[in-house]
Amino acid sequence: MKKPVFFIAFIFFLAFMILVAIGMRPFGEPAISNMDDYFIENAQAETAANNVVTTIVFDYRGFDTLGEGTVLFTAVVGIVALFREVAK
Amino acid sequence: MIGGMSRIVRTMTTLIFGFIMVYGFYVIAHGHLSPGGGFQGGAIVASAFALLLVTYGTSQIQSFLSKDLLSILESTGLVLFITFAFLGLGATFFYNFVSNSGGLFGTPSAIGVNPGDLNTGGTITLMNMAVGLEVLAALGVIVLTMSVASETIHKKEKQ
């Protein structure tokens, strides 16, 4: 009873994914590229760093990195709290 | 990992360990010039800690890797990162106030394709070091805590 349902759902999901993959834009040609152009043109002059990816991660979108650091800190706090009785 | 591993593994670890540490700190320090950065370099250094742990076992590693020291380093890294973010508050939060100022890490970068100068980047370089310190200490604390806990549980089950 269960298996045909899963099979049909799988067929639908696969067809959906293939349709999406066919309709995807070609690589390297985004619809709106204003922001990319700005970063590529001005990042080196504004922040004096060669690596534009690091420039975006640590300067233009520093809040993102702050969140990542907080997530890592919270993970450590959780693990130390979990094993505080055992590792005494 | 209760005991240590054989003499062959220990010899290879002593050979390789320093190179892994140096490579990790290289990736952290060159985060603003080459692929990589604080997170990636910190993970490489933490993998060196994991190698030490696997080779020497939980009981011996506590003599040369202190969990409390790593815990302090982790907090220091995150506090330094937030401090650099707040120091730019004259303009905005996360403003790069050091770059193009002429001081330490303040040399203006050449525009276009160039081999790169280590003394550029401003707060990006400093934040890379802070985040690298945080990540290497955080992953080290995770690995050490879980290994000590698993050994304690193993001992209790034996009794």
gemmi code that builds the backbone of each chain (N, CA, C; Angstrom):
import gemmi

chains = {
    "A": [
        ("MET", (0.833, -1.212, 0.000), (0.000, 0.000, 0.000), (0.863, 1.257, 0.000)),
        ("LYS", (1.948, 1.183, 0.775), (2.740, 2.402, 0.935), (3.619, 2.666, -0.272)),
        ("LYS", (4.148, 1.589, -0.872), (5.231, 1.780, -1.839), (4.827, 2.538, -3.091)),
        ("PRO", (3.652, 2.271, -3.710), (3.295, 3.050, -4.904), (3.204, 4.541, -4.621)),
        ("VAL", (2.740, 4.899, -3.431), (2.623, 6.318, -3.093), (3.994, 6.978, -3.111)),
        ("PHE", (4.955, 6.292, -2.472), (6.301, 6.845, -2.436), (6.893, 6.938, -3.835)),
        ("PHE", (6.597, 5.888, -4.656), (7.150, 5.863, -6.018), (6.608, 7.034, -6.831)),
        ("ILE", (5.286, 7.279, -6.731), (4.690, 8.391, -7.498), (5.236, 9.722, -7.011)),
        ("ALA", (5.371, 9.847, -5.697), (5.921, 11.091, -5.152), (7.342, 11.309, -5.634)),
        ("PHE", (8.111, 10.213, -5.689), (9.487, 10.312, -6.158), (9.540, 10.762, -7.611)),
        ("ILE", (8.604, 10.182, -8.463), (8.573, 10.568, -9.879), (8.262, 12.049, -10.013)),
        ("PHE", (7.270, 12.520, -9.253), (6.911, 13.946, -9.319), (8.081, 14.824, -8.887)),
        ("PHE", (8.738, 14.436, -7.797), (9.856, 15.234, -7.282), (10.989, 15.286, -8.302)),
        ("LEU", (11.261, 14.109, -8.917), (12.342, 14.039, -9.905), (12.017, 14.911, -11.101)),
        ("ALA", (10.733, 14.841, -11.584), (10.341, 15.660, -12.736), (10.468, 17.137, -12.414)),
        ("PHE", (10.078, 17.497, -11.183), (10.192, 18.890, -10.760), (11.649, 19.348, -10.765)),
        ("MET", (12.534, 18.500, -10.207), (13.943, 18.883, -10.151), (14.543, 19.013, -11.544)),
        ("ILE", (14.149, 18.085, -12.474), (14.703, 18.142, -13.831), (14.217, 19.400, -14.540)),
        ("LEU", (12.917, 19.740, -14.334), (12.380, 20.958, -14.961), (13.131, 22.192, -14.461)),
        ("VAL", (13.379, 22.229, -13.153), (14.093, 23.373, -12.584), (15.505, 23.445, -13.153)),
        ("ALA", (16.163, 22.255, -13.277), (17.528, 22.245, -13.782), (17.581, 22.713, -15.231)),
        ("ILE", (16.535, 22.360, -16.022), (16.525, 22.797, -17.424), (16.325, 24.308, -17.498)),
        ("GLY", (15.442, 24.824, -16.621), (15.142, 26.248, -16.683), (16.150, 27.144, -16.006)),
        ("MET", (17.252, 26.560, -15.520), (18.223, 27.359, -14.781), (18.993, 28.291, -15.712)),
        ("ARG", (19.410, 29.438, -15.174), (20.183, 30.380, -15.982), (21.577, 29.819, -16.226)),
        ("PRO", (22.208, 30.191, -17.341), (23.576, 29.711, -17.570), (24.531, 30.238, -16.510)),
        ("PHE", (25.595, 29.468, -16.241), (26.528, 29.792, -15.163), (27.281, 31.086, -15.473)),
        ("GLY", (27.366, 31.963, -14.479), (28.138, 33.182, -14.647), (27.375, 34.319, -15.271)),
        ("GLU", (26.056, 34.172, -15.487), (25.276, 35.265, -16.061), (24.069, 35.532, -15.184)),
        ("PRO", (24.251, 36.180, -14.045), (23.109, 36.447, -13.179), (22.163, 37.482, -13.779)),
        ("ALA", (20.892, 37.454, -13.324), (19.900, 38.374, -13.876), (20.240, 39.812, -13.504)),
        ("ILE", (20.606, 40.043, -12.231), (20.947, 41.391, -11.765), (22.368, 41.332, -11.235)),
        ("SER", (23.255, 42.130, -11.788), (24.668, 42.025, -11.393), (25.222, 43.355, -10.889)),
        ("ASN", (24.352, 44.274, -10.437), (24.833, 45.565, -9.975), (25.797, 45.424, -8.799)),
        ("MET", (25.406, 44.569, -7.827), (26.196, 44.422, -6.604), (27.533, 43.750, -6.905)),
        ("ASP", (27.507, 42.688, -7.746), (28.751, 42.006, -8.102), (29.708, 42.984, -8.765)),
        ("ASP", (29.187, 43.768, -9.698), (30.045, 44.717, -10.405), (30.662, 45.719, -9.433)),
        ("TYR", (29.840, 46.173, -8.461), (30.373, 47.133, -7.492), (31.521, 46.529, -6.702)),
        ("PHE", (31.319, 45.280, -6.193), (32.376, 44.652, -5.400), (33.634, 44.464, -6.225)),
        ("ILE", (33.473, 43.978, -7.475), (34.659, 43.686, -8.291), (35.396, 44.971, -8.635)),
        ("GLU", (34.654, 46.067, -8.858), (35.302, 47.324, -9.233), (35.985, 47.983, -8.042)),
        ("ASN", (35.305, 48.031, -6.882), (35.726, 48.935, -5.807), (36.328, 48.258, -4.584)),
        ("ALA", (36.195, 46.920, -4.464), (36.609, 46.287, -3.208), (38.087, 46.480, -2.953)),
        ("GLN", (38.906, 46.352, -3.993), (40.352, 46.441, -3.787), (40.761, 47.855, -3.367)),
        ("ALA", (40.106, 48.876, -3.939), (40.484, 50.250, -3.595), (39.960, 50.629, -2.217)),
        ("GLU", (38.763, 50.154, -1.851), (38.148, 50.600, -0.599), (38.753, 49.931, 0.625)),
        ("THR", (39.046, 48.624, 0.520), (39.507, 47.900, 1.700), (40.964, 47.508, 1.619)),
        ("ALA", (41.628, 47.716, 0.481), (43.050, 47.423, 0.319), (43.373, 45.952, 0.557)),
        ("ALA", (42.456, 45.038, 0.206), (42.747, 43.610, 0.313), (42.544, 42.965, -1.047)),
        ("ASN", (43.425, 42.014, -1.388), (43.342, 41.407, -2.719), (42.215, 40.394, -2.830)),
        ("ASN", (41.904, 39.706, -1.735), (40.930, 38.625, -1.774), (39.526, 39.211, -1.596)),
        ("VAL", (38.777, 39.303, -2.690), (37.482, 39.977, -2.643), (36.482, 39.164, -1.816)),
        ("VAL", (36.627, 37.843, -1.813), (35.707, 37.019, -1.018), (35.873, 37.338, 0.468)),
        ("THR", (37.126, 37.398, 0.940), (37.369, 37.766, 2.337), (36.899, 39.178, 2.615)),
        ("THR", (37.056, 40.072, 1.626), (36.578, 41.440, 1.778), (35.088, 41.477, 2.070)),
        ("ILE", (34.321, 40.664, 1.316), (32.872, 40.649, 1.526), (32.548, 40.018, 2.873)),
        ("VAL", (33.229, 38.913, 3.193), (32.871, 38.174, 4.408), (33.217, 38.963, 5.659)),
        ("PHE", (34.392, 39.652, 5.672), (34.834, 40.303, 6.899), (34.545, 41.795, 6.936)),
        ("ASP", (34.199, 42.398, 5.805), (34.014, 43.840, 5.827), (32.591, 44.230, 5.431)),
        ("TYR", (32.204, 43.925, 4.188), (30.889, 44.373, 3.734), (29.764, 43.662, 4.472)),
        ("ARG", (29.965, 42.350, 4.733), (28.932, 41.608, 5.464), (29.517, 41.041, 6.744)),
        ("GLY", (30.058, 41.929, 7.584), (30.694, 41.471, 8.811), (29.726, 40.848, 9.790)),
        ("PHE", (28.457, 41.256, 9.733), (27.463, 40.685, 10.648), (27.324, 39.186, 10.449)),
        ("ASP", (27.475, 38.745, 9.197), (27.387, 37.321, 8.888), (28.471, 36.550, 9.636)),
        ("THR", (29.708, 37.094, 9.603), (30.812, 36.432, 10.287), (30.643, 36.489, 11.794)),
        ("LEU", (30.107, 37.594, 12.288), (29.830, 37.690, 13.735), (28.857, 36.595, 14.156)),
        ("GLY", (27.819, 36.358, 13.325), (26.882, 35.281, 13.618), (27.541, 33.923, 13.597)),
        ("GLU", (28.441, 33.720, 12.626), (29.134, 32.428, 12.558), (29.967, 32.188, 13.801)),
        ("GLY", (30.697, 33.237, 14.226), (31.496, 33.088, 15.427), (30.646, 32.803, 16.645)),
        ("THR", (29.499, 33.450, 16.719), (28.606, 33.221, 17.855), (28.069, 31.790, 17.849)),
        ("VAL", (27.766, 31.277, 16.642), (27.281, 29.898, 16.547), (28.334, 28.924, 17.064)),
        ("LEU", (29.597, 29.148, 16.656), (30.678, 28.259, 17.098), (30.843, 28.347, 18.617)),
        ("PHE", (30.801, 29.569, 19.156), (30.930, 29.765, 20.604), (29.804, 29.041, 21.336)),
        ("THR", (28.579, 29.159, 20.810), (27.440, 28.496, 21.446), (27.591, 26.978, 21.408)),
        ("ALA", (28.149, 26.462, 20.300), (28.361, 25.018, 20.203), (29.332, 24.552, 21.273)),
        ("VAL", (30.420, 25.317, 21.483), (31.398, 24.934, 22.507), (30.767, 24.996, 23.892)),
        ("VAL", (29.997, 26.052, 24.148), (29.328, 26.166, 25.453), (28.401, 24.976, 25.677)),
        ("GLY", (27.669, 24.578, 24.631), (26.764, 23.440, 24.761), (27.495, 22.151, 25.065)),
        ("ILE", (28.622, 21.932, 24.364), (29.345, 20.666, 24.575), (29.972, 20.627, 25.958)),
        ("VAL", (30.559, 21.747, 26.401), (31.165, 21.767, 27.738), (30.091, 21.580, 28.803)),
        ("ALA", (28.897, 22.178, 28.577), (27.821, 22.012, 29.553), (27.298, 20.583, 29.561)),
        ("LEU", (27.296, 19.950, 28.370), (26.781, 18.578, 28.280), (27.675, 17.596, 29.038)),
        ("PHE", (29.016, 17.791, 28.942), (29.946, 16.835, 29.534), (30.517, 17.316, 30.862)),
        ("ARG", (29.894, 18.313, 31.523), (30.534, 18.889, 32.702), (30.558, 17.900, 33.856)),
        ("GLU", (29.556, 17.022, 33.967), (29.544, 16.048, 35.049), (30.516, 14.912, 34.770)),
        ("VAL", (30.560, 14.500, 33.476), (31.356, 13.318, 33.127), (32.846, 13.614, 33.222)),
        ("ALA", (33.248, 14.769, 32.687), (34.673, 15.062, 32.537), (35.263, 15.709, 33.772)),
        ("LYS", (34.604, 15.627, 34.901), (35.087, 16.322, 36.096), (36.383, 15.686, 36.611)),
    ],
    "B": [
        ("MET", (39.783, 6.491, 22.045), (41.249, 6.593, 22.066), (41.727, 6.560, 23.511)),
        ("ILE", (42.012, 5.418, 24.038), (42.424, 5.353, 25.428), (43.952, 5.431, 25.512)),
        ("GLY", (44.638, 4.497, 24.937), (46.089, 4.521, 24.999), (46.650, 5.282, 23.828)),
        ("GLY", (47.982, 5.308, 23.733), (48.607, 5.920, 22.581), (48.758, 4.915, 21.451)),
        ("MET", (49.313, 5.376, 20.343), (49.537, 4.474, 19.216), (51.012, 4.087, 19.155)),
        ("SER", (51.399, 3.363, 18.112), (52.718, 2.736, 18.094), (53.823, 3.765, 17.864)),
        ("ARG", (55.073, 3.294, 17.968), (56.227, 4.181, 17.848), (56.310, 4.795, 16.460)),
        ("ILE", (55.899, 4.046, 15.418), (55.943, 4.564, 14.045), (55.035, 5.769, 13.913)),
        ("VAL", (53.806, 5.643, 14.438), (52.850, 6.746, 14.328), (53.343, 7.955, 15.109)),
        ("ARG", (53.955, 7.704, 16.277), (54.457, 8.834, 17.084), (55.572, 9.575, 16.355)),
        ("THR", (56.475, 8.833, 15.724), (57.575, 9.480, 15.000), (57.045, 10.311, 13.849)),
        ("MET", (56.103, 9.756, 13.095), (55.538, 10.501, 11.968), (54.798, 11.745, 12.461)),
        ("THR", (54.109, 11.625, 13.598), (53.381, 12.784, 14.126), (54.330, 13.897, 14.515)),
        ("THR", (55.438, 13.538, 15.187), (56.384, 14.584, 15.561), (56.981, 15.247, 14.330)),
        ("LEU", (57.127, 14.496, 13.218), (57.631, 15.106, 11.989), (56.610, 16.053, 11.375)),
        ("ILE", (55.347, 15.622, 11.305), (54.340, 16.329, 10.510), (53.694, 17.469, 11.296)),
        ("PHE", (53.615, 17.308, 12.633), (52.819, 18.231, 13.453), (53.199, 19.700, 13.230)),
        ("GLY", (54.501, 19.976, 13.244), (54.939, 21.367, 13.093), (54.543, 21.942, 11.753)),
        ("PHE", (54.655, 21.134, 10.706), (54.308, 21.624, 9.370), (52.824, 21.957, 9.276)),
        ("ILE", (51.978, 21.127, 9.901), (50.530, 21.406, 9.872), (50.230, 22.706, 10.601)),
        ("MET", (50.890, 22.911, 11.763), (50.658, 24.151, 12.521), (51.089, 25.365, 11.702)),
        ("VAL", (52.279, 25.287, 11.089), (52.785, 26.426, 10.322), (51.871, 26.714, 9.145)),
        ("TYR", (51.384, 25.666, 8.475), (50.492, 25.875, 7.340), (49.176, 26.519, 7.779)),
        ("GLY", (48.663, 26.075, 8.930), (47.425, 26.664, 9.435), (47.592, 28.146, 9.742)),
        ("PHE", (48.709, 28.498, 10.416), (48.920, 29.919, 10.731), (49.208, 30.728, 9.464)),
        ("TYR", (49.827, 30.074, 8.456), (50.032, 30.767, 7.169), (48.693, 31.107, 6.523)),
        ("VAL", (47.762, 30.147, 6.542), (46.452, 30.392, 5.933), (45.722, 31.510, 6.683)),
        ("ILE", (45.867, 31.535, 8.033), (45.211, 32.601, 8.800), (45.814, 33.955, 8.452)),
        ("ALA", (47.162, 34.028, 8.408), (47.812, 35.325, 8.234), (47.640, 35.865, 6.818)),
        ("HIS", (47.483, 34.980, 5.824), (47.318, 35.427, 4.448), (45.864, 35.413, 4.007)),
        ("GLY", (44.933, 35.503, 4.963), (43.521, 35.405, 4.604), (43.055, 36.500, 3.669)),
        ("HIS", (43.694, 37.691, 3.731), (43.255, 38.792, 2.882), (43.930, 38.776, 1.524)),
        ("LEU", (44.850, 37.831, 1.284), (45.539, 37.783, -0.009), (45.223, 36.532, -0.808)),
        ("SER", (45.130, 35.390, -0.133), (44.975, 34.120, -0.834), (43.708, 33.433, -0.346)),
        ("PRO", (43.251, 32.403, -1.062), (42.080, 31.658, -0.582), (42.273, 31.136, 0.827)),
        ("GLY", (41.229, 31.165, 1.623), (41.322, 30.753, 3.015), (40.976, 31.923, 3.915)),
        ("GLY", (41.337, 31.822, 5.158), (41.018, 32.872, 6.120), (41.016, 32.310, 7.518)),
        ("GLY", (40.371, 33.034, 8.426), (40.394, 32.637, 9.819), (39.756, 31.286, 10.080)),
        ("PHE", (38.584, 31.048, 9.508), (37.884, 29.788, 9.769), (38.677, 28.600, 9.247)),
        ("GLN", (39.144, 28.713, 7.999), (39.830, 27.578, 7.386), (41.156, 27.301, 8.081)),
        ("GLY", (41.943, 28.354, 8.349), (43.225, 28.149, 9.013), (43.060, 27.614, 10.426)),
        ("GLY", (42.042, 28.117, 11.138), (41.783, 27.604, 12.476), (41.427, 26.132, 12.460)),
        ("ALA", (40.669, 25.718, 11.442), (40.310, 24.301, 11.332), (41.552, 23.457, 11.070)),
        ("ILE", (42.515, 23.985, 10.281), (43.741, 23.221, 10.007), (44.542, 23.039, 11.296)),
        ("VAL", (44.683, 24.124, 12.089), (45.434, 24.015, 13.340), (44.737, 23.056, 14.299)),
        ("ALA", (43.374, 23.121, 14.327), (42.641, 22.211, 15.206), (42.808, 20.770, 14.758)),
        ("SER", (42.976, 20.531, 13.441), (43.212, 19.161, 12.980), (44.570, 18.667, 13.463)),
        ("ALA", (45.544, 19.584, 13.624), (46.827, 19.184, 14.217), (46.632, 18.754, 15.667)),
        ("PHE", (45.775, 19.467, 16.408), (45.467, 19.048, 17.786), (44.825, 17.662, 17.793)),
        ("ALA", (43.910, 17.434, 16.843), (43.238, 16.135, 16.783), (44.242, 15.031, 16.476)),
        ("LEU", (45.243, 15.351, 15.606), (46.284, 14.361, 15.300), (47.069, 13.998, 16.559)),
        ("LEU", (47.430, 15.015, 17.362), (48.130, 14.762, 18.626), (47.291, 13.884, 19.537)),
        ("LEU", (45.997, 14.178, 19.596), (45.096, 13.436, 20.484), (45.025, 11.970, 20.073)),
        ("VAL", (44.894, 11.723, 18.750), (44.800, 10.340, 18.276), (46.102, 9.610, 18.543)),
        ("THR", (47.235, 10.310, 18.376), (48.516, 9.617, 18.487), (48.872, 9.304, 19.933)),
        ("TYR", (48.715, 10.283, 20.831), (49.225, 10.121, 22.186), (48.173, 9.670, 23.182)),
        ("GLY", (46.876, 9.711, 22.816), (45.868, 9.259, 23.755), (45.466, 10.354, 24.731)),
        ("THR", (44.325, 10.149, 25.373), (43.756, 11.209, 26.194), (44.591, 11.493, 27.432)),
        ("SER", (45.181, 10.426, 28.033), (45.850, 10.634, 29.322), (47.141, 11.432, 29.161)),
        ("GLN", (47.849, 11.226, 28.039), (49.127, 11.932, 27.876), (48.946, 13.343, 27.339)),
        ("ILE", (47.869, 13.584, 26.560), (47.765, 14.872, 25.874), (47.503, 16.001, 26.859)),
        ("GLN", (46.972, 15.663, 28.050), (46.651, 16.736, 28.989), (47.895, 17.389, 29.578)),
        ("SER", (49.073, 16.753, 29.381), (50.288, 17.381, 29.902), (50.774, 18.499, 28.990)),
        ("PHE", (50.427, 18.479, 27.691), (50.886, 19.579, 26.833), (49.778, 20.319, 26.109)),
        ("LEU", (48.505, 20.012, 26.330), (47.410, 20.804, 25.763), (46.415, 21.074, 26.879)),
        ("SER", (46.312, 22.332, 27.295), (45.442, 22.638, 28.423), (44.081, 23.097, 27.916)),
        ("LYS", (43.034, 22.440, 28.413), (41.683, 22.795, 27.974), (41.282, 24.179, 28.461)),
        ("ASP", (41.715, 24.518, 29.681), (41.339, 25.829, 30.232), (41.981, 26.958, 29.441)),
        ("LEU", (43.263, 26.762, 29.056), (43.946, 27.788, 28.267), (43.246, 27.983, 26.924)),
        ("LEU", (42.856, 26.865, 26.273), (42.163, 26.977, 24.986), (40.820, 27.670, 25.158)),
        ("SER", (40.143, 27.403, 26.278), (38.847, 28.037, 26.525), (39.003, 29.543, 26.653)),
        ("ILE", (40.080, 29.979, 27.364), (40.325, 31.418, 27.499), (40.639, 32.025, 26.138)),
        ("LEU", (41.467, 31.328, 25.329), (41.831, 31.833, 24.008), (40.600, 32.006, 23.126)),
        ("GLU", (39.652, 31.080, 23.251), (38.453, 31.141, 22.422), (37.647, 32.408, 22.737)),
        ("SER", (37.429, 32.643, 24.029), (36.687, 33.848, 24.412), (37.435, 35.096, 23.970)),
        ("THR", (38.788, 35.070, 24.121), (39.591, 36.226, 23.724), (39.417, 36.526, 22.240)),
        ("GLY", (39.411, 35.483, 21.404), (39.256, 35.692, 19.974), (37.943, 36.360, 19.632)),
        ("LEU", (36.865, 35.862, 20.213), (35.547, 36.446, 19.889), (35.444, 37.876, 20.399)),
        ("VAL", (35.989, 38.139, 21.604), (35.926, 39.499, 22.152), (36.741, 40.455, 21.290)),
        ("LEU", (37.928, 39.999, 20.827), (38.752, 40.834, 19.948), (38.001, 41.165, 18.664)),
        ("PHE", (37.330, 40.162, 18.099), (36.584, 40.370, 16.852), (35.508, 41.441, 17.040)),
        ("ILE", (34.741, 41.326, 18.121), (33.679, 42.304, 18.363), (34.277, 43.669, 18.675)),
        ("THR", (35.462, 43.676, 19.349), (36.108, 44.957, 19.658), (36.505, 45.687, 18.380)),
        ("PHE", (37.110, 44.939, 17.414), (37.467, 45.572, 16.142), (36.225, 46.095, 15.422)),
        ("ALA", (35.104, 45.357, 15.554), (33.877, 45.821, 14.916), (33.392, 47.109, 15.566)),
        ("PHE", (33.500, 47.190, 16.913), (32.999, 48.388, 17.612), (33.915, 49.584, 17.414)),
        ("LEU", (35.237, 49.326, 17.198), (36.169, 50.447, 17.043), (35.872, 51.240, 15.781)),
        ("GLY", (35.198, 50.619, 14.787), (34.850, 51.362, 13.592), (33.563, 52.150, 13.732)),
        ("LEU", (33.056, 52.250, 14.956), (31.738, 52.839, 15.159), (31.715, 54.341, 14.903)),
        ("GLY", (32.912, 54.958, 14.683), (32.901, 56.354, 14.294), (32.154, 56.574, 13.005)),
        ("ALA", (32.252, 55.639, 12.067), (31.470, 55.712, 10.836), (30.265, 54.781, 10.922)),
        ("THR", (30.523, 53.477, 10.869), (29.454, 52.489, 11.053), (30.034, 51.299, 11.793)),
        ("PHE", (29.159, 50.409, 12.261), (29.585, 49.127, 12.811), (30.274, 48.343, 11.698)),
        ("PHE", (31.427, 47.709, 11.998), (32.229, 46.962, 11.029), (32.851, 47.869, 9.967)),
        ("TYR", (33.080, 49.166, 10.283), (33.763, 50.026, 9.321), (35.258, 49.731, 9.341)),
        ("ASN", (35.851, 49.658, 8.154), (37.273, 49.323, 8.045), (38.092, 50.597, 8.226)),
        ("PHE", (38.399, 50.944, 9.503), (39.038, 52.231, 9.775), (40.540, 52.189, 9.615)),
        ("VAL", (41.143, 50.985, 9.498), (42.603, 50.889, 9.430), (43.100, 50.961, 7.985)),
        ("SER", (42.314, 50.466, 7.040), (42.829, 50.344, 5.676), (43.031, 51.718, 5.057)),
        ("ASN", (44.099, 51.825, 4.241), (44.490, 53.054, 3.553), (44.857, 54.179, 4.507)),
        ("SER", (45.166, 53.844, 5.801), (45.538, 54.893, 6.739), (47.042, 55.046, 6.843)),
        ("GLY", (47.819, 54.102, 6.351), (49.259, 54.240, 6.304), (49.999, 53.568, 7.436)),
        ("GLY", (49.313, 53.122, 8.476), (49.994, 52.505, 9.612), (50.146, 51.017, 9.421)),
        ("LEU", (50.052, 50.291, 10.557), (50.127, 48.836, 10.506), (48.917, 48.290, 9.746)),
        ("PHE", (49.167, 47.434, 8.768), (48.130, 46.862, 7.874), (47.386, 47.956, 7.115)),
        ("GLY", (47.966, 49.147, 6.978), (47.236, 50.251, 6.362), (47.782, 50.698, 5.024)),
        ("THR", (48.689, 49.931, 4.429), (49.221, 50.317, 3.131), (48.144, 50.177, 2.070)),
        ("PRO", (47.961, 51.163, 1.195), (46.988, 50.990, 0.114), (47.415, 49.877, -0.832)),
        ("SER", (46.447, 49.082, -1.277), (46.756, 47.954, -2.157), (46.885, 48.431, -3.592)),
        ("ALA", (47.747, 47.765, -4.370), (47.815, 48.038, -5.797), (46.537, 47.550, -6.460)),
        ("ILE", (46.034, 48.318, -7.422), (44.782, 47.959, -8.082), (45.100, 47.013, -9.233)),
        ("GLY", (44.256, 46.012, -9.390), (44.440, 45.063, -10.475), (45.167, 43.821, -9.995)),
        ("VAL", (45.671, 43.043, -10.939), (46.356, 41.794, -10.590), (47.738, 42.131, -10.058)),
        ("ASN", (48.023, 41.709, -8.801), (49.331, 41.984, -8.216), (49.667, 40.860, -7.239)),
        ("PRO", (50.956, 40.644, -6.961), (51.323, 39.529, -6.069), (50.839, 39.707, -4.647)),
        ("GLY", (50.541, 40.917, -4.200), (49.984, 41.085, -2.874), (51.023, 41.509, -1.856)),
        ("ASP", (50.593, 42.330, -0.904), (51.459, 42.828, 0.170), (50.813, 42.420, 1.485)),
        ("LEU", (51.626, 41.847, 2.386), (51.055, 41.351, 3.644), (50.559, 42.501, 4.523)),
        ("ASN", (51.103, 43.700, 4.309), (50.799, 44.825, 5.183), (49.567, 45.603, 4.703)),
        ("THR", (48.616, 44.942, 4.076), (47.400, 45.600, 3.630), (46.201, 44.983, 4.336)),
        ("GLY", (45.024, 45.497, 4.033), (43.819, 44.825, 4.505), (43.126, 45.507, 5.666)),
        ("GLY", (43.855, 46.235, 6.509), (43.199, 46.922, 7.614), (42.594, 45.959, 8.615)),
        ("THR", (41.353, 46.217, 9.010), (40.723, 45.378, 10.024), (40.465, 43.969, 9.512)),
        ("ILE", (40.467, 43.773, 8.178), (40.234, 42.420, 7.658), (41.317, 41.473, 8.170)),
        ("THR", (42.588, 41.924, 8.116), (43.689, 41.095, 8.595), (43.561, 40.836, 10.093)),
        ("LEU", (43.262, 41.890, 10.846), (43.154, 41.732, 12.301), (41.997, 40.810, 12.664)),
        ("MET", (40.856, 40.982, 11.965), (39.698, 40.121, 12.255), (39.974, 38.687, 11.857)),
        ("ASN", (40.743, 38.482, 10.769), (41.122, 37.122, 10.392), (41.889, 36.457, 11.518)),
        ("MET", (42.839, 37.200, 12.117), (43.624, 36.612, 13.214), (42.731, 36.324, 14.418)),
        ("ALA", (41.814, 37.250, 14.742), (40.928, 37.030, 15.886), (40.046, 35.808, 15.661)),
        ("VAL", (39.454, 35.717, 14.455), (38.567, 34.585, 14.176), (39.366, 33.285, 14.119)),
        ("GLY", (40.601, 33.346, 13.579), (41.428, 32.146, 13.547), (41.732, 31.646, 14.944)),
        ("LEU", (42.085, 32.571, 15.851), (42.328, 32.206, 17.255), (41.091, 31.558, 17.860)),
        ("GLU", (39.922, 32.146, 17.572), (38.689, 31.617, 18.152), (38.398, 30.217, 17.635)),
        ("VAL", (38.536, 30.025, 16.308), (38.156, 28.737, 15.727), (39.106, 27.638, 16.171)),
        ("LEU", (40.424, 27.917, 16.177), (41.348, 26.847, 16.580), (41.128, 26.464, 18.033)),
        ("ALA", (40.855, 27.459, 18.902), (40.623, 27.141, 20.309), (39.291, 26.427, 20.495)),
        ("ALA", (38.256, 26.861, 19.743), (36.930, 26.258, 19.918), (36.940, 24.790, 19.495)),
        ("LEU", (37.512, 24.503, 18.306), (37.540, 23.111, 17.852), (38.434, 22.268, 18.764)),
        ("GLY", (39.539, 22.871, 19.272), (40.385, 22.149, 20.209), (39.649, 21.799, 21.493)),
        ("VAL", (38.868, 22.752, 22.007), (38.101, 22.493, 23.237), (37.093, 21.383, 22.991)),
        ("ILE", (36.409, 21.421, 21.827), (35.410, 20.384, 21.531), (36.062, 19.007, 21.520)),
        ("VAL", (37.189, 18.881, 20.775), (37.845, 17.582, 20.656), (38.339, 17.089, 22.008)),
        ("LEU", (38.986, 17.985, 22.791), (39.541, 17.579, 24.083), (38.443, 17.164, 25.051)),
        ("THR", (37.374, 17.985, 25.134), (36.299, 17.688, 26.088), (35.657, 16.337, 25.787)),
        ("MET", (35.385, 16.095, 24.501), (34.710, 14.839, 24.164), (35.613, 13.647, 24.400)),
        ("SER", (36.924, 13.795, 24.178), (37.817, 12.660, 24.399), (37.952, 12.349, 25.887)),
        ("VAL", (38.066, 13.418, 26.698), (38.171, 13.186, 28.149), (36.896, 12.534, 28.674)),
        ("ALA", (35.733, 13.011, 28.176), (34.461, 12.452, 28.636), (34.342, 10.992, 28.227)),
        ("SER", (34.754, 10.662, 26.990), (34.603, 9.276, 26.548), (35.527, 8.363, 27.334)),
        ("GLU", (36.716, 8.859, 27.710), (37.606, 8.011, 28.499), (37.042, 7.782, 29.895)),
        ("THR", (36.456, 8.843, 30.471), (35.869, 8.683, 31.807), (34.733, 7.671, 31.784)),
        ("ILE", (33.888, 7.750, 30.744), (32.772, 6.804, 30.631), (33.308, 5.380, 30.465)),
        ("HIS", (34.362, 5.223, 29.675), (34.958, 3.911, 29.437), (35.484, 3.314, 30.743)),
        ("LYS", (36.135, 4.161, 31.562), (36.674, 3.671, 32.839), (35.552, 3.231, 33.768)),
        ("LYS", (34.456, 4.020, 33.791), (33.350, 3.688, 34.681), (32.705, 2.372, 34.281)),
        ("GLU", (32.627, 2.126, 32.944), (32.003, 0.883, 32.491), (32.865, -0.319, 32.834)),
        ("LYS", (34.181, -0.128, 32.896), (35.080, -1.252, 33.195), (34.933, -1.710, 34.636)),
        ("GLN", (34.678, -0.783, 35.545), (34.623, -1.133, 36.971), (33.415, -1.975, 37.304)),
    ],
}
model = gemmi.Model(1)
for chain_id, residues in chains.items():
    chain = gemmi.Chain(chain_id)
    for i, (resn, *xyz) in enumerate(residues, 1):
        res = gemmi.Residue()
        res.name, res.seqid = resn, gemmi.SeqId(i, " ")
        for name, pos in zip(("N", "CA", "C"), xyz):
            atom = gemmi.Atom()
            atom.name, atom.element = name, gemmi.Element(name[0])
            atom.pos, atom.b_iso = gemmi.Position(*pos), 0.0
            res.add_atom(atom)
        chain.add_residue(res)
    model.add_chain(chain)
structure = gemmi.Structure()
structure.add_model(model)
structure.setup_entities()
